[in-house]
Amino acid sequence: MEKNKKTIKMDILEKFRELEEEAGSILPNDWLQHDYFDRLTTYEKQVFQQAAAELASIGLVEYDPGIFPELKLTQKGEYLLFYGK
């Protein structure tokens, strides 16, 4: 079953929560690239780009789509994940 945009957003945010990351923390490249991104289909990789960009547009993460995507948790994202604000 293909992952949709909502599922990918939830996966990203849940990983930050699982790792108990603080604002400014970057998702580990090993997880993001090898355990997650490399396992997505070509279509899902396109959806991932959109999902990450949307999370960035609402200020929950900073997103660098470079060769290896990088996601950094913002203060707003930390508050949402851990304090519900």
N, C-alpha and C positions, 0 to 999 in steps of 0.2 A: 504494500500500500504506500503510495507516494505521500510525502510530507507536504502539507500546505503551509502557507505563509504564517498562519497563526501558530501552528505546531512548532515551526522553526523558531519563531520569536519566543515561545514558551521554553523551548529547549535551551536557548541562549541564556535567558534570564534565570532559569532553574539551575544551570551550571554555575552561574555567579553565586546563587544562593547556597547551593550545595558546598561550594568551596569557601563560603563565608567571606567573600571578597569585600574589600572596602573601596570607596571611590578612588579612582586612579589605578586600580588593579586591572591587569590585562589577562584575558583568558589564556591559559597555557597553550602555546602553539602545538604541543604534542596532541592535546585533546582536540583542539579546534581543527587542525589540519588532518591528523591521522585517524583519530577516533570518530570524527564527525564529518568534516567536509569531504574527505576522500571516499566516504561510504554513500554519499548522495549521488543520485542519478544526474545526468546532464541537466534535465529540467529542474530538479530540486536545487542544483547549484545556482541556477538563475533566480529561483524563488528565494534562496538564501540571501543573495545580493539585495533583493528588494526588501526582504524582512529586516536585514541589518540596517539598511538605509532608513527604513521607517522608524526603527528604534532610535537611530541617531537623530532623525528629524524631530522627534518629540523629546529629545534630550536625555534619554535613559543611558545611552552609550555613546562613545566616540567610535567611529568606524573608519578604518583605513583598508580599502579593498585591494591594495597592492597584490603582488604575486602570491603572498600568503596573507589572507585576511587577518586583520587585527581588530579586536573589540576591547575597548576600555570602558569600565563602569564609571559613570558620572556620579556626582553627589545626589542628583535627583534620582538616579537609578538605585543607589544604595538606600535612600530613604524609602522608596517604593517597596523594595524587596524586604527590608528589615524592620521598617517602622510603619509601613502602610500609609505613607503620606505622599 
